[in-house]
Amino acid sequence: AEFFNTAIEKALDSYNEDFSPSIKIIKDLCASAVFILAFLAVISGILIFLPHVISFLKILFRGV
């Protein structure tokens, strides 16, 4: 996602080097999309690995 964000930003910069409010909005939307995807990746990782971590902790503390 970050590669696409960088590609879009560079393409917009080459299109118009001056400040443009509409280009700023597009860049901000692309950056927020990257943030949302990163957040969803963290949530997915938690959902995938949490059962394994819990079972590992149960095994680890069973001997204590």
ABEGO torsion letter per residue (X at the ends): XAAAAAAAAAAAAAABABBBAAAAAAAAAAAAAAAAAAAAAAAAAAAAAAAAAAAAAAAAAAAX
